[in-house]
Amino acid sequence: MFRKHRMLFPILIFAAVIFGGVLAGGLKSAVGAEERSEYSDLELLTDVLTIVSRSYVEEVSMKDLIYGAINGMLASLDPHSSFMPPEMYKEMQVETTGEFGGLGMEVTIRDGILTIVSPIEDTPAFRAGLKAEDRIVKIGDKPTNDLSIVEAVDLMRGPPGTDITIFIMREGFERPREISLVRENIKIKSVKGRMLEDGFAYAHITQFQERTADDLHKLLKDLRGESNGALAGLILDLRNNPGGLLDQAVKVSDTFLAEGLIVYTDGREEGSRMRFEATATGTEPTYPIVALINGGSASASEIVAGALQDHGRAVLLGTQTFGKGSVQTIIPLSDDSGLRLTTARYYTPNGTSIQARGITPDIPVPPGEIKSTGDGSHFREKDLKNHFEKENASDGKEPPNPKKKFLLSPQDREDFQLMRALDLLKGLQIFQDKERRPAA
């Protein structure tokens, strides 16, 4: 999860690095003991830069040394803080609009191991069967144990049509498995949806990009039009959604909440302490919602799931989410590079931090498989000799029901969690209908 930062911050520390000998020496007499200690540490860094620049076996540019120092500094903080050279920063800006080159998966460093947060639907990574929690142990011929997140992503990015091989470990694997992939120009449609049955809609958010909330509003409006102007229930699919823009997570949550706190962040700087409240404008009707989550639901999708759960607006069904409860601020630097820095933790409306914990579903449902409960060989009354015919029978066919349309695809029917969510929505509708009936 990250938020955009429009301000330019002077990188004074690196000016001090370059001119450290003069700067530190000139200021020592004017600062206290604690500050002198800090400048002594800075002087140590300048000493190392000078020694490496002068004595390393091969000539290295000062810019490469400084970039390396920045990378090392950020890698020591947390898995999500990173430095982006100009070309990578530019690509990141393009990525948030929904198009970039690569394999189509979000990765992080977990316990020192490069780990897949989530493959993005309909990408090379997704079609190859890669899953959340898969550990990438090697990219090509390079082991990943010593790679930063930026270095790993850089290796996996490349021109569309080029081949790459990665080696993954998964629970149950005895040894790393080799996966061959072809890079593609990844174009992500962040919101997809359709009617499953009359009254029951399905909306899948694959990632939170610049137009996600607007696209969701348009989809829901179209689905209401297909359902005679009103929905009986909605399945909001947040599975394998690795996150994205904080403001879009807030707007999506606000779509279903008329009031109350959505999320708040807490950090050291005043600008990192924010609260986001729901408004009544544009709120969807209060039809039942079942939100699907799993281990690939991270960051922005956890914000939405947490807000809807805490306000009792949706029932969460699926498995525990990933547990990324931190906010990254993107800070542009003076040479067109960028800094992705963790500046805050976020909390659900009830004050729960999900960092390294995740969101717990209300109804735990593993992916599973839908299996037939019988072979159709059971006898029924109509199979018995001399059975009574049903009353008012005509041609033996069931009377048509013009209101019922079955739009479920074979893929839908094989999705165990989706079918459980649909059954739950139907049950809620039946219960609500019974409550509305007048007493006899």
BAVEXGU-368723 format. One record per residue (C-alpha): residue number from 0; residue in one letter; y, x, z. Coordinates in Angstrom, 2 decimals. Each point is the difference from the previous one (the first is absolute). Layout:
REC   k r       Y       X       Z
REC NUM A       Y       X       Z
...
//
This chain:
REC   k r       Y       X       Z
REC   0 M    0.00    0.00    0.00
REC   1 F    3.37    1.40   -0.85
REC   2 R    3.57   -1.13   -0.35
REC   3 K    2.56    1.31   -2.47
REC   4 H    2.85    2.11    1.34
REC   5 R    3.15    0.09   -2.11
REC   6 M    1.90    2.62    2.00
REC   7 L    0.03    3.69   -0.83
REC   8 F   -0.60    2.23    3.00
REC   9 P    1.39    3.57   -0.10
REC  10 I   -2.88    2.42    0.33
REC  11 L    1.83    2.36    2.33
REC  12 I   -3.12    1.56    1.35
REC  13 F   -0.83    1.57   -3.33
REC  14 A    3.48    1.36   -0.43
REC  15 A   -0.64    1.59    3.36
REC  16 V   -3.30    1.37   -1.28
REC  17 I    1.62    1.74   -2.94
REC  18 F    2.93    1.37    1.96
REC  19 G   -1.85    0.13    3.31
REC  20 G    0.77    3.56    0.94
REC  21 V    3.77   -0.53   -0.16
REC  22 L    0.04   -3.59    1.24
REC  23 A   -2.24    0.49    3.00
REC  24 G    1.73    3.22    1.03
REC  25 G    3.46   -1.56   -0.22
REC  26 L   -0.90   -3.04    2.08
REC  27 K   -2.03    1.59    2.77
REC  28 S    3.06    0.76    2.13
REC  29 A    1.23   -3.61   -0.23
REC  30 V   -3.07   -1.91    1.00
REC  31 G   -1.95   -0.55    3.16
REC  32 A   -3.41    1.37    0.91
REC  33 E   -1.91   -2.94   -1.47
REC  34 E    1.88    0.13   -3.28
REC  35 R   -0.43    3.80   -0.15
REC  36 S   -3.75   -0.58    0.23
REC  37 E    0.11   -2.39   -2.96
REC  38 Y    1.95    2.48   -2.09
REC  39 S   -2.45    2.72    1.00
REC  40 D   -2.79   -2.15   -1.42
REC  41 L    2.03   -0.49   -3.16
REC  42 E    0.57    3.75   -0.19
REC  43 L   -3.77    0.47    0.17
REC  44 L   -0.39   -2.19   -3.06
REC  45 T    2.64    1.95   -1.92
REC  46 D   -1.71    3.25    0.97
REC  47 V   -3.31   -1.23   -1.43
REC  48 L    1.69   -1.21   -3.20
REC  49 T    1.68    3.38   -0.41
REC  50 I   -3.22    1.95    0.62
REC  51 V   -2.05   -2.14   -2.40
REC  52 S    2.69    0.10   -2.68
REC  53 R    0.26    3.78    0.24
REC  54 S   -3.57    1.14    0.71
REC  55 Y   -2.47   -2.57   -1.39
REC  56 V   -2.36    1.47   -2.60
REC  57 E    1.56   -2.10   -2.75
REC  58 E    3.57   -1.12   -0.47
REC  59 V    0.67   -3.50    1.32
REC  60 S    3.20   -1.97   -0.51
REC  61 M    1.99   -1.01    3.05
REC  62 K   -0.18   -3.64   -1.15
REC  63 D   -3.82    0.08   -0.01
REC  64 L    0.00    1.53    3.47
REC  65 I    2.36   -2.67    1.34
REC  66 Y   -2.01   -2.80   -1.61
REC  67 G   -3.13    1.47    1.58
REC  68 A    1.70    0.19    3.39
REC  69 I    1.07   -3.65   -0.26
REC  70 N   -3.52   -1.08   -0.97
REC  71 G   -1.49    1.87    2.93
REC  72 M    2.56   -1.45    2.40
REC  73 L   -0.65   -3.60   -1.04
REC  74 A   -3.78    0.40   -0.16
REC  75 S    0.06    0.98    3.69
REC  76 L    1.64   -3.34    0.95
REC  77 D   -2.26   -2.84   -1.20
REC  78 P   -2.06   -1.00   -3.05
REC  79 H    2.78   -2.06   -1.58
REC  80 S    3.03    2.32    0.13
REC  81 S    0.28    2.12   -3.13
REC  82 F    2.35    1.86   -2.30
REC  83 M    0.32   -1.11   -3.62
REC  84 P    1.23    2.51   -2.60
REC  85 P    2.35   -1.50   -2.61
REC  86 E   -2.74   -1.05   -2.44
REC  87 M   -2.09   -1.63    2.74
REC  88 Y    3.03   -1.75    1.52
REC  89 K    0.87   -1.44   -3.40
REC  90 E   -3.58   -1.19   -0.47
REC  91 M    0.03   -1.64    3.46
REC  92 Q    3.10   -1.99   -0.97
REC  93 V   -1.80   -1.20   -3.14
REC  94 E   -3.12   -0.83    2.02
REC  95 T    1.77   -2.55    2.20
REC  96 T    0.92   -1.95   -3.13
REC  97 G   -3.71   -0.39   -0.77
REC  98 E   -0.87    2.58   -2.66
REC  99 F   -1.24    3.58    0.31
REC 100 G   -2.65    2.36   -1.34
REC 101 G   -3.16    0.78    1.95
REC 102 L   -3.19   -1.50    1.45
REC 103 G    1.34   -3.01    1.90
REC 104 M   -0.65    0.56    3.69
REC 105 E    1.97    0.57    3.18
REC 106 V   -1.14    3.00    2.07
REC 107 T    0.84    1.49    3.36
REC 108 I   -1.12    2.80    2.29
REC 109 R   -2.15   -1.36    2.83
REC 110 D   -1.48    2.38    2.58
REC 111 G    0.79    2.86   -2.36
REC 112 I   -1.93   -1.58   -2.90
REC 113 L    1.44   -1.45   -3.20
REC 114 T   -0.89   -3.70    0.29
REC 115 I    0.40   -2.96   -2.33
REC 116 V    2.15   -2.74    1.53
REC 117 S   -0.69   -2.40   -2.84
REC 118 P   -0.83    0.01   -3.71
REC 119 I    2.40   -2.14   -2.02
REC 120 E   -1.58   -2.89   -1.87
REC 121 D   -0.82    0.52   -3.70
REC 122 T    0.57    3.77   -0.02
REC 123 P   -2.40    2.92   -0.65
REC 124 A   -0.54    0.47    3.75
REC 125 F   -0.77   -3.70    0.52
REC 126 R   -2.36   -0.22   -2.98
REC 127 A   -1.86    3.13    1.13
REC 128 G   -0.87   -1.77    3.25
REC 129 L    2.10    2.14    2.33
REC 130 K    0.61   -1.65    3.36
REC 131 A    2.35    0.13    2.96
REC 132 E   -1.11    2.69    2.47
REC 133 D   -1.69    2.11   -2.71
REC 134 R    0.71    3.67    0.71
REC 135 I    0.94    2.20   -2.94
REC 136 V   -1.47    3.42    0.79
REC 137 K    0.71    1.70   -3.31
REC 138 I    2.27   -0.54   -3.01
REC 139 G   -1.38    1.85   -3.01
REC 140 D   -0.98    3.38    1.42
REC 141 K    2.52   -0.10    2.88
REC 142 P   -1.11   -1.00    3.52
REC 143 T    2.49   -2.38    1.59
REC 144 N   -0.22    1.23    3.59
REC 145 D    2.95    2.38   -0.47
REC 146 L    2.08   -2.27   -2.28
REC 147 S    3.09   -1.91    1.08
REC 148 I    0.31   -3.62   -1.07
REC 149 V    2.59    1.02   -2.61
REC 150 E   -2.28    2.71   -1.46
REC 151 A   -2.94   -2.40   -0.15
REC 152 V    2.00   -2.73   -1.75
REC 153 D    1.42    2.57   -2.42
REC 154 L   -3.53    1.11   -0.94
REC 155 M   -1.15   -3.56   -0.64
REC 156 R    3.05   -0.94   -2.08
REC 157 G    0.06    0.94   -3.66
REC 158 P    0.46   -1.19   -3.58
REC 159 P   -1.85   -3.23   -0.88
REC 160 G   -3.29    0.64   -1.77
REC 161 T   -0.81    3.24    1.83
REC 162 D   -3.17    0.39    2.04
REC 163 I   -0.30    0.83    3.68
REC 164 T   -2.95    0.33    2.35
REC 165 I    0.15   -0.69    3.72
REC 166 F   -2.68    0.27    2.67
REC 167 I   -0.16   -2.63    2.71
REC 168 M   -1.87   -0.53    3.25
REC 169 R   -0.73   -3.47    1.31
REC 170 E   -1.96   -1.30    2.95
REC 171 G   -3.63    0.07   -1.10
REC 172 F    0.43    2.86   -2.49
REC 173 E   -2.12    3.08    0.73
REC 174 R    2.21    2.23   -2.12
REC 175 P    3.29   -0.32   -1.92
REC 176 R   -0.28   -2.15   -3.09
REC 177 E    1.63    1.08   -3.26
REC 178 I    2.27   -2.60   -1.63
REC 179 S    1.42    0.55   -3.49
REC 180 L    3.20   -1.85   -0.86
REC 181 V    2.43   -0.24   -2.89
REC 182 R    3.68   -0.16    0.92
REC 183 E    1.96   -3.01   -1.23
REC 184 N    3.57   -1.19   -0.11
REC 185 I   -0.20   -2.21    3.08
REC 186 K    1.90   -3.25   -0.36
REC 187 I   -0.20   -2.10    3.11
REC 188 K    0.63   -3.71    0.03
REC 189 S    0.65   -0.45    3.69
REC 190 V   -0.58   -3.78    0.19
REC 191 K   -2.81   -1.97   -1.62
REC 192 G   -1.28   -3.49    0.70
REC 193 R   -1.55   -3.25   -1.17
REC 194 M   -1.29   -3.34    1.20
REC 195 L   -3.54    0.21    1.38
REC 196 E   -0.57   -3.74    0.37
REC 197 D    2.28   -3.00    0.08
REC 198 G    2.64    0.67    2.64
REC 199 F   -1.32    3.41    1.02
REC 200 A    1.89    3.01   -1.36
REC 201 Y   -0.69    3.73    0.00
REC 202 A    2.64    2.76    0.03
REC 203 H   -0.93    3.68   -0.07
REC 204 I    2.65    2.62    0.85
REC 205 T   -1.27    3.39   -1.15
REC 206 Q    3.01    2.08    1.07
REC 207 F    3.57   -0.50    1.22
REC 208 Q    2.44    0.97   -2.75
REC 209 E    3.60   -0.78   -0.84
REC 210 R   -0.71   -3.51   -1.38
REC 211 T   -3.02   -1.03    2.10
REC 212 A    1.76   -2.75    1.99
REC 213 D    1.67   -1.46   -3.11
REC 214 D   -3.31    0.04   -1.87
REC 215 L   -1.74   -1.73    2.92
REC 216 H    2.65   -2.76    0.09
REC 217 K   -0.45   -0.58   -3.72
REC 218 L   -3.80   -0.10    0.31
REC 219 L    0.08   -2.51    2.86
REC 220 K    2.42   -2.21   -1.92
REC 221 D   -2.33    0.06   -3.04
REC 222 L   -3.07   -0.75    2.14
REC 223 R    1.73   -2.96    1.65
REC 224 G    0.74   -1.29   -3.49
REC 225 E   -3.71    0.20   -0.85
REC 226 S   -0.83   -1.87    3.21
REC 227 N    2.22   -3.06   -0.45
REC 228 G    2.88    1.58    1.88
REC 229 A   -1.75    0.88    3.26
REC 230 L   -2.66    2.36    1.29
REC 231 A   -2.72   -0.95    2.48
REC 232 G   -0.52    3.62    1.00
REC 233 L    0.45    3.62   -1.06
REC 234 I   -2.20    3.09    0.11
REC 235 L    2.29    3.05    0.23
REC 236 D   -2.05    3.06   -0.97
REC 237 L    1.28    3.26    1.53
REC 238 R   -3.26    1.90   -0.37
REC 239 N    0.23    3.55   -1.37
REC 240 N    3.79   -0.21    0.07
REC 241 P    1.22    3.49    0.97
REC 242 G    3.58   -1.08    0.79
REC 243 G    3.32    0.85   -1.64
REC 244 L    3.58   -1.04    0.69
REC 245 L    0.96   -1.23    3.45
REC 246 D    2.63   -2.47   -1.25
REC 247 Q   -2.58   -1.70   -2.21
REC 248 A   -2.44   -0.39    2.90
REC 249 V    2.80   -1.68    1.95
REC 250 K    0.89   -2.33   -2.90
REC 251 V   -3.64   -0.98   -0.56
REC 252 S   -0.39   -0.79    3.72
REC 253 D    3.27   -1.98   -0.09
REC 254 T   -1.46   -2.08   -2.83
REC 255 F   -2.37   -1.63    2.50
REC 256 L    2.09    0.16    3.20
REC 257 A    3.08   -2.14    0.67
REC 258 E    1.15    1.87    3.09
REC 259 G   -0.86    2.76    2.46
REC 260 L   -0.52    3.74   -0.03
REC 261 I   -2.00    1.44   -2.88
REC 262 V   -0.17    3.68    0.94
REC 263 Y    2.05    2.57    1.85
REC 264 T    0.12    3.78   -0.24
REC 265 D    0.73    2.58    2.68
REC 266 G    0.99    3.61   -0.58
REC 267 R    2.21    2.73    1.44
REC 268 E    3.06   -0.68   -2.16
REC 269 E    1.97   -3.20    0.28
REC 270 G   -0.52   -0.69   -3.72
REC 271 S   -3.77    0.03    0.55
REC 272 R    0.16   -2.82    2.56
REC 273 M    0.01   -3.23   -1.97
REC 274 R   -0.98   -3.64    0.46
REC 275 F   -0.85   -2.38   -2.81
REC 276 E    0.19   -3.76    0.57
REC 277 A   -1.27   -2.90   -2.10
REC 278 T    2.39   -2.53   -1.50
REC 279 A   -0.51   -3.64   -0.95
REC 280 T    1.25    0.53   -3.56
REC 281 G   -2.75   -0.21   -2.60
REC 282 T   -2.83   -0.43    2.53
REC 283 E   -3.24   -1.41   -1.38
REC 284 P   -1.36   -3.31    1.36
REC 285 T   -2.27    0.32    3.04
REC 286 Y   -3.32   -0.30   -1.81
REC 287 P   -2.93    1.92    1.58
REC 288 I   -0.32    3.69   -0.93
REC 289 V   -2.99    2.31    0.28
REC 290 A    0.92    3.66   -0.50
REC 291 L   -2.76    2.39   -1.09
REC 292 I    0.16    3.55    1.42
REC 293 N   -2.27    3.05    0.03
REC 294 G   -0.02    3.74    0.64
REC 295 G    2.06    0.55   -3.15
REC 296 S    2.86   -2.19    1.29
REC 297 A    2.64    2.43    1.19
REC 298 S    3.66    0.34    0.90
REC 299 A    2.02   -2.80   -1.66
REC 300 S   -3.04   -2.27   -0.23
REC 301 E   -0.57    0.51    3.73
REC 302 I    3.61   -1.02    0.66
REC 303 V   -0.60   -3.29   -1.84
REC 304 A   -3.38   -0.59    1.65
REC 305 G    1.38    0.78    3.47
REC 306 A    3.03   -2.26   -0.41
REC 307 L   -2.03   -2.97   -1.26
REC 308 Q   -2.60    0.49    2.74
REC 309 D    2.48    0.33    2.87
REC 310 H    1.86   -3.14   -1.10
REC 311 G   -3.24   -1.96   -0.46
REC 312 R    0.92   -0.60   -3.64
REC 313 A   -3.26    1.29   -1.48
REC 314 V   -3.60    0.58    1.01
REC 315 L   -1.01    3.60   -0.74
REC 316 L   -3.50    0.38   -1.42
REC 317 G   -1.84    3.18   -0.95
REC 318 T   -0.26    3.41    1.66
REC 319 Q    2.26    2.34    2.02
REC 320 T    2.98    1.37   -1.94
REC 321 F    0.79    3.68   -0.60
REC 322 G    2.51    0.53    2.83
REC 323 K    3.06    1.65   -1.59
REC 324 G    2.84   -1.04    2.27
REC 325 S    2.68    2.48   -0.99
REC 326 V    3.07   -0.19   -2.23
REC 327 Q    0.86    2.75   -2.46
REC 328 T    3.61    0.45   -1.07
REC 329 I    0.60    1.46   -3.47
REC 330 I    2.93    2.42    0.13
REC 331 P    1.38    1.46   -3.26
REC 332 L    0.93    3.69    0.20
REC 333 S    2.66    2.01   -1.80
REC 334 D   -2.25    1.51   -2.71
REC 335 D   -1.49   -3.38   -1.05
REC 336 S   -3.01    0.53    2.24
REC 337 G   -0.86   -2.47    2.74
REC 338 L   -1.18   -0.15    3.58
REC 339 R   -2.48   -2.59    1.22
REC 340 L    0.42    0.05    3.77
REC 341 T   -1.62   -2.17    2.66
REC 342 T    2.98   -1.38    1.91
REC 343 A   -1.34   -2.98    1.95
REC 344 R   -2.97   -2.03    1.16
REC 345 Y   -0.16   -3.69   -0.73
REC 346 Y   -1.12   -2.78    2.32
REC 347 T   -1.21   -3.55   -0.59
REC 348 P    2.05   -2.88    1.50
REC 349 N   -2.09    0.07    3.19
REC 350 G    0.84    3.68    0.51
REC 351 T   -3.34    1.38   -1.19
REC 352 S   -0.07    3.40   -1.68
REC 353 I   -2.84    0.19   -2.49
REC 354 Q    0.25    3.77   -0.52
REC 355 A   -3.55    1.40   -0.25
REC 356 R   -1.27   -3.38    1.26
REC 357 G    0.48   -2.55   -2.72
REC 358 I    0.18   -3.80    0.02
REC 359 T   -3.05   -1.84    1.32
REC 360 P   -1.02   -3.08   -2.02
REC 361 D   -0.24   -3.37    1.75
REC 362 I   -3.33   -0.56   -1.74
REC 363 P   -1.92    3.24   -0.67
REC 364 V   -1.87   -0.31   -3.30
REC 365 P   -1.60    3.04   -1.69
REC 366 P    0.00    0.14   -3.82
REC 367 G   -3.67   -1.09   -0.12
REC 368 E   -1.81   -1.73   -2.81
REC 369 I   -0.52   -3.66   -0.78
REC 370 K   -3.72   -0.70   -0.22
REC 371 S   -1.81   -3.18   -0.90
REC 372 T   -1.39   -1.83    3.03
REC 373 G   -2.85   -1.55   -1.95
REC 374 D   -1.82   -0.14   -3.32
REC 375 G    0.54   -3.70   -0.66
REC 376 S   -3.66   -0.87    0.61
REC 377 H    0.57   -2.37    2.95
REC 378 F   -0.99   -3.65   -0.39
REC 379 R    2.64   -2.66    0.32
REC 380 E   -0.32   -3.76    0.44
REC 381 K    0.45   -0.57   -3.72
REC 382 D   -3.08    2.18   -0.70
REC 383 L   -2.33   -2.27    2.00
REC 384 K   -2.15   -2.59   -1.76
REC 385 N    1.30   -3.58    0.19
REC 386 H    3.30    1.08    1.59
REC 387 F    2.82   -2.52    0.16
REC 388 E    2.61    0.34   -2.70
REC 389 K    3.53    0.45    1.24
REC 390 E    2.17   -3.08    0.02
REC 391 N    2.23   -0.73   -2.97
REC 392 A   -1.73    2.72   -1.97
REC 393 S    0.94    0.12   -3.63
REC 394 D   -1.19    2.92   -2.08
REC 395 G   -0.92    2.28    2.92
REC 396 K    3.03    2.21   -0.44
REC 397 E    2.51    0.78    2.73
REC 398 P    3.27   -1.89   -0.47
REC 399 P    2.71    2.22   -1.39
REC 400 N    2.68    1.33    2.30
REC 401 P    3.07    0.61   -2.16
REC 402 K    1.90    1.68    2.84
REC 403 K   -2.48    2.81    0.49
REC 404 K    0.14    3.05   -2.24
REC 405 F   -2.15    3.03    0.70
REC 406 L    1.88    3.06   -1.20
REC 407 L   -1.99    2.62    1.89
REC 408 S   -1.22    2.88   -2.13
REC 409 P   -3.38    1.72    0.51
REC 410 Q    1.93    2.91    1.56
REC 411 D    1.65   -2.39    2.46
REC 412 R   -3.35   -1.41    1.02
REC 413 E   -1.35    3.49    0.69
REC 414 D    2.97    0.85    2.27
REC 415 F   -1.40   -0.88    3.43
REC 416 Q    3.31    0.32    1.86
REC 417 L    1.85   -2.10   -2.59
REC 418 M   -2.61   -2.76    0.21
REC 419 R    0.17    0.01    3.80
REC 420 A    3.80   -0.28   -0.19
REC 421 L   -0.23   -2.93   -2.42
REC 422 D   -2.52   -1.78    2.24
REC 423 L    2.34    0.52    2.96
REC 424 L    2.94   -1.52   -1.90
REC 425 K   -2.12   -3.01   -0.97
REC 426 G   -1.06   -0.45    3.61
REC 427 L    3.60    0.10    1.17
REC 428 Q    0.97   -2.61   -2.60
REC 429 I   -2.85   -2.32    1.04
REC 430 F    0.97    0.35    3.67
REC 431 Q    3.68   -0.70   -0.76
REC 432 D   -0.89   -3.02   -2.13
REC 433 K   -2.08   -1.45    2.86
REC 434 E    2.85    0.53    2.44
REC 435 R    2.37   -1.93   -2.27
REC 436 R   -2.31   -3.03   -0.28
REC 437 P    1.05   -2.94    2.19
REC 438 A   -2.40   -1.00    2.76
REC 439 A   -2.18   -3.00   -0.81
//
